[in-house]
C-alpha cells in the first residue's frame, strides 16, 4: 500500500528543510510547540484535512470530525492549530480526549 501525498503535503515536507522554517520551528519549540502537517486518512492515502474538521484522538483511535461537533464535548484538549487563509484566523485542527 503506497501513500499518495497531496501536493500541498509534499510542499510542506520540503519547506521544513528551509532555514527560515527551521528558525520558526526553533522559536515555537521555546513554547513547547512543534510543527505538523494537518492531514486525514482516506482509504489508503493521506489527504489534506478539510477546513472545519479536526483530527480527534479518543481511546487511541483517530477520527476526523467537524469542529462544531467537538466543541459540544467535554474533556477535550486542543493540541493542534493551523492558519486558515480564508478566514484569516488560526483555527483548531487537532484535539485529544482527556485521559
Backbone as CSV, one residue per row, in Angstrom:
resi,resn,N_x,N_y,N_z,CA_x,CA_y,CA_z,C_x,C_y,C_z
1,UNK,0.848,-1.171,0.000,0.000,0.000,0.000,0.897,1.239,0.000
2,UNK,0.797,2.049,-1.022,1.606,3.258,-1.086,0.783,4.457,-0.616
3,UNK,1.489,5.421,-0.040,0.838,6.632,0.434,0.954,7.690,-0.656
4,UNK,-0.161,8.237,-1.069,-0.191,9.273,-2.099,-0.331,10.631,-1.410
5,UNK,0.773,11.384,-1.313,0.733,12.682,-0.656,0.203,13.736,-1.611
6,UNK,-0.719,14.558,-1.124,-1.209,15.683,-1.917,-0.055,16.660,-2.142
7,UNK,-0.143,17.441,-3.189,0.916,18.412,-3.495,1.160,19.352,-2.320
8,UNK,0.129,19.763,-1.646,0.316,20.668,-0.503,1.088,19.991,0.627
9,UNK,0.895,18.703,0.786,1.620,17.974,1.819,3.092,17.856,1.434
10,UNK,3.360,17.547,0.167,4.756,17.474,-0.299,5.451,18.823,-0.146
11,UNK,4.755,19.884,-0.490,5.316,21.226,-0.361,5.661,21.517,1.092
12,UNK,4.780,21.141,2.010,5.036,21.359,3.432,6.244,20.553,3.901
13,UNK,6.373,19.321,3.444,7.517,18.499,3.823,8.821,19.131,3.347
14,UNK,8.808,19.642,2.136,10.008,20.278,1.598,10.329,21.577,2.328
15,UNK,9.299,22.301,2.747,9.503,23.588,3.423,10.258,23.423,4.736
16,UNK,10.104,22.300,5.396,10.759,22.075,6.685,12.277,22.112,6.562
17,UNK,12.799,21.904,5.365,14.254,21.929,5.181,14.796,23.344,4.996
18,UNK,13.929,24.316,4.814,14.370,25.696,4.586,14.823,26.330,5.899
19,UNK,15.918,27.074,5.887,16.442,27.677,7.119,15.432,28.571,7.840
20,UNK,14.646,29.352,7.108,13.690,30.237,7.774,12.565,29.455,8.458
21,UNK,12.185,28.320,7.880,11.163,27.479,8.519,11.766,26.789,9.737
22,UNK,12.996,26.330,9.634,13.647,25.717,10.790,13.789,26.726,11.926
23,UNK,14.040,27.988,11.603,14.115,29.028,12.639,12.753,29.218,13.313
24,UNK,11.674,29.210,12.522,10.326,29.332,13.102,10.036,28.152,14.027
25,UNK,10.437,26.955,13.602,10.221,25.761,14.431,11.011,25.881,15.731
26,UNK,12.225,26.372,15.646,13.044,26.573,16.841,12.362,27.550,17.798
27,UNK,11.836,28.643,17.256,11.149,29.632,18.090,9.879,29.053,18.710
28,UNK,9.124,28.256,17.962,7.937,27.607,18.507,8.319,26.631,19.621
29,UNK,9.449,25.942,19.437,9.917,24.984,20.430,10.134,25.607,21.800
30,UNK,10.475,26.884,21.823,10.661,27.574,23.103,9.358,27.641,23.895
31,UNK,8.233,27.458,23.235,6.920,27.475,23.883,6.315,26.078,24.017
32,UNK,7.112,25.061,23.746,6.615,23.692,23.831,5.770,23.287,22.638
33,UNK,5.890,24.043,21.542,5.113,23.752,20.342,5.982,23.102,19.279
34,UNK,5.343,22.456,18.324,6.047,21.799,17.223,5.260,22.044,15.944
35,UNK,5.716,21.467,14.855,5.061,21.628,13.566,4.605,20.261,13.082
36,UNK,3.413,20.223,12.513,2.954,19.011,11.844,2.181,19.411,10.600
37,UNK,1.825,18.437,9.801,1.038,18.678,8.600,-0.385,18.212,8.898
38,UNK,-1.340,19.146,8.995,-2.727,18.709,9.214,-3.152,17.793,8.058
39,UNK,-3.617,16.603,8.400,-3.977,15.637,7.372,-5.075,14.713,7.871
40,UNK,-5.686,14.030,6.941,-6.674,12.997,7.240,-6.251,11.739,6.505
41,UNK,-6.848,10.629,6.870,-6.582,9.359,6.209,-7.815,9.009,5.390
42,UNK,-7.603,8.704,4.121,-8.701,8.405,3.217,-8.386,7.087,2.516
43,UNK,-8.949,6.011,2.988,-8.693,4.664,2.474,-7.207,4.343,2.610
44,UNK,-6.442,4.405,1.519,-5.035,4.008,1.578,-4.082,5.175,1.383
45,UNK,-4.546,6.416,1.608,-3.655,7.551,1.411,-3.928,8.657,2.431
46,UNK,-2.965,9.551,2.526,-3.130,10.748,3.351,-3.654,11.869,2.464
47,UNK,-4.570,12.659,2.999,-5.144,13.774,2.248,-5.174,15.008,3.136
48,UNK,-5.384,16.156,2.518,-5.488,17.411,3.256,-6.676,17.343,4.208
49,UNK,-6.503,17.806,5.431,-7.599,17.880,6.387,-8.502,19.032,5.969
50,UNK,-9.764,18.754,5.715,-10.701,19.773,5.248,-10.879,20.890,6.271
51,UNK,-11.129,22.102,5.769,-11.463,23.217,6.650,-12.668,22.838,7.495
52,UNK,-12.631,23.245,8.760,-13.752,22.971,9.645,-13.720,21.601,10.288
53,UNK,-12.689,20.818,10.000,-12.554,19.483,10.586,-11.319,19.412,11.463
54,UNK,-11.356,18.512,12.442,-10.204,18.281,13.299,-9.888,16.791,13.315
55,UNK,-8.615,16.486,13.543,-8.202,15.119,13.826,-8.405,14.941,15.328
56,UNK,-9.283,14.044,15.695,-9.669,13.856,17.092,-9.239,12.474,17.567
57,UNK,-8.422,12.453,18.628,-7.954,11.177,19.183,-8.730,10.859,20.445
58,UNK,-9.259,9.646,20.507,-10.008,9.182,21.675,-9.816,7.676,21.785
59,UNK,-9.405,7.208,22.953,-9.150,5.776,23.175,-8.198,5.199,22.124
60,UNK,-7.115,5.922,21.826,-6.085,5.503,20.882,-6.603,5.348,19.448
61,UNK,-7.729,5.971,19.132,-8.280,5.953,17.780,-8.431,7.382,17.296
62,UNK,-8.113,7.591,16.034,-8.227,8.924,15.437,-9.408,8.934,14.480
63,UNK,-10.226,9.969,14.600,-11.318,10.187,13.659,-11.257,11.640,13.184
64,UNK,-11.937,11.940,12.118,-11.912,13.279,11.534,-13.330,13.820,11.594
65,UNK,-13.498,14.834,12.457,-14.837,15.299,12.801,-14.963,16.805,12.666
66,UNK,-16.183,17.297,12.456,-16.387,18.748,12.385,-16.041,19.421,13.718
67,UNK,-15.449,20.600,13.630,-15.106,21.357,14.840,-16.351,21.588,15.688
68,UNK,-17.479,21.894,15.059,-18.708,22.177,15.810,-19.127,20.983,16.666
69,UNK,-18.882,19.785,16.181,-19.200,18.567,16.929,-18.279,18.417,18.135
70,UNK,-16.997,18.702,17.935,-16.002,18.587,19.002,-16.304,19.582,20.120
71,UNK,-16.701,20.789,19.766,-16.935,21.850,20.745,-18.082,21.533,21.689
72,UNK,-18.911,20.552,21.353,-20.026,20.172,22.209,-19.612,19.161,23.272
73,UNK,-18.415,18.620,23.146,-17.955,17.598,24.083,-17.149,18.203,25.223
74,UNK,-17.190,17.536,26.342,-16.385,17.940,27.486,-15.121,17.086,27.492
75,UNK,-14.141,17.491,28.266,-12.898,16.727,28.419,-12.080,16.618,27.133
76,UNK,-12.177,17.609,26.250,-11.381,17.649,25.032,-10.248,18.661,25.233
77,UNK,-9.054,18.270,24.851,-7.890,19.149,24.952,-7.444,19.530,23.547
78,UNK,-7.378,20.829,23.280,-6.879,21.311,21.996,-5.362,21.118,21.969
79,UNK,-4.856,20.461,20.908,-3.411,20.211,20.828,-2.793,20.581,19.483
80,UNK,-3.587,21.054,18.525,-3.035,21.424,17.226,-3.846,22.536,16.591
81,UNK,-3.145,23.469,15.961,-3.787,24.618,15.333,-3.172,24.844,13.960
82,UNK,-3.908,25.523,13.088,-3.393,25.885,11.771,-3.981,27.222,11.352
83,UNK,-3.286,27.857,10.443,-3.758,29.121,9.893,-4.706,28.829,8.738
84,UNK,-5.851,29.493,8.732,-6.819,29.358,7.651,-6.835,30.669,6.875
85,UNK,-6.272,30.692,5.661,-6.224,31.940,4.895,-7.603,32.458,4.485
86,UNK,-8.600,31.564,4.392,-9.950,32.000,4.014,-10.571,32.869,5.101
87,UNK,-10.349,32.492,6.355,-10.912,33.265,7.468,-9.885,34.199,8.092
88,UNK,-8.617,34.077,7.671,-7.510,34.850,8.232,-7.430,34.668,9.749
89,UNK,-7.584,33.401,10.178,-7.549,33.075,11.603,-6.750,31.800,11.847
90,UNK,-6.248,31.678,13.044,-5.659,30.422,13.498,-6.808,29.599,14.069
91,UNK,-6.939,28.368,13.600,-8.057,27.515,13.988,-7.570,26.163,14.490
92,UNK,-8.385,25.534,15.298,-8.109,24.192,15.809,-8.054,23.189,14.660
93,UNK,-7.097,22.261,14.719,-7.056,21.187,13.728,-6.785,19.818,14.364
94,UNK,-6.477,19.796,15.669,-6.189,18.518,16.312,-6.569,18.608,17.784
95,UNK,-7.206,17.549,18.297,-7.572,17.511,19.710,-7.512,16.078,20.219
96,UNK,-7.482,15.957,21.537,-7.437,14.648,22.190,-8.441,14.633,23.333
97,UNK,-9.001,13.466,23.575,-9.854,13.303,24.754,-8.949,13.235,25.969
98,UNK,-9.357,13.931,27.011,-8.553,13.948,28.237,-8.627,12.581,28.896
99,UNK,-7.467,12.082,29.307,-7.413,10.753,29.948,-7.816,10.833,31.395
